[in-house]
Amino acid sequence: MAAVVTCGSGAGSTGSAVATASKSNVTSFQRRGPRASGTNDSGPRLVSIAGTRPSVRNGQLLVSTGLPALDQLLGGGLAIGTVLLIEEDKYNIYSPLLFKCFLAEGIVNGHTLLVASAKEDPANILQELPAPLLDDNSKKEFDEDVYNHKTPESNIKMKIAWRYQLLPKMEQIGPVSSRFGHYYDASKRIPQELIEASNWHGFFLPEKISSTLKVEPCSLTPGYIKLLQFIQNIIYEEGFDGSNPQKKQRNVLRIGIQNLGSPLWGDDICCAENGSNSHSLTKFLYVLRGLLRTSLSACIITMPTHLIQNKAIIARVTNLSDIVIGLESFIGSERETNPLYKDYHGLIHIRQIPRLNNLICDESDVKDLAFKLKRKLFTIECITKLRSYGLRSQKYFLSRHSQRKCSVKKNPYFKEPHTLKKIY
């Protein structure tokens, strides 16, 4: 975005010199830095908000999802005014962790939170947020986790000369603590002091809904109506829409909605293929996007799409979301016992990336993504398939170590080897 800077007519020779120079300049670009004149006039500047940064591609203001690896896959982070939809895994084990990392990132950066749930009290959700790895602890905890994960259980030590045992170990590539994006320890809980110092709003559906509420036919469900009214009031009252200036420093509203579309919200799309409220969810998302587009807010939604029986509803929900990510867990599937996936807990699918100020979206070249929950960290890794042609047209996965051992070139069943493994 180009900002137009107007120079005021200050008194004195200095102000006239600046005015004369501005007339003689052909270009409209201005030099950054303090003005030579003593006037108080200044052009519009980019708003500096903690925990945000502009995108290098389209200039959109971004916030972190709480997972730096996921930020990298999404083009730098989650854009302000967009909806991130997470398709829950079958047993809802790993999707709540992504949901909590998003909220924990907001608390660390001082953002305002709005947590909505029909299953669990938002106060209890905040108590279960993972602890951030800040500054020196980030490097130490990450190194210990990577070292313990790569070291076999037998913990066989190398027999080397005694004078080399006191030398420091080789430094692992770990996270760098910064104001944008942090790493979180899944084995620890966020300090209570951070929760008490944060500004958050909770929406617990059983406490907000009443049995005497009358709703017109073919409209939204009572739970969706109450939630939209609650979100709208928070946006307007605290000035996130920009119409009413905020009393304090400008901030970002992070909205988290858990298990949207489930029967707990009064929706029947998971119970019947053609229910009476089949359009209620899509109407809710349509109105929600309108509120987000006109405010400094970002939203993350978890949805049990595997329970929705009507595929047309899933297609409409995908179109009304900006970013769609699917989690596929190996629990209860054949891949759980498959030795090819023994190092991973599931697959992550980037189904949709938004087109922000562009006609095309930034699609990642990485298509095969897997995730695993280590002792402390949730990591995302890239696995590239090896194009193979065998007697039964089977596909094989090889690690770097096994690729060195076997001679791929001599094997007639393998062709076109590619980079096999990459860790974010």
Salt bridges, closest charged atoms under 4 A:
GLU87 OE1 - ARG351 NE 2.84
GLU105 OE2 - HIS182 ND1 3.10
GLU128 OE1 - LYS100 NZ 2.90
GLU141 OE2 - LYS188 NZ 3.70
GLU141 OE1 - LYS376 NZ 2.42
GLU144 OE1 - LYS376 NZ 3.85
GLU171 OE2 - LYS139 NZ 3.56
GLU238 OE2 - HIS201 NE2 2.58
ASP322 OD1 - ARG289 NH2 3.42
ASP322 OD1 - ARG293 NH2 2.72
GLU328 OE2 - ARG335 NH1 3.22
GLU328 OE1 - HIS349 NE2 2.88
ASP362 OD2 - ARG57 NE 3.66
GLU381 OE2 - LYS372 NZ 2.96
GLU416 OE1 - ARG387 NH1 3.03
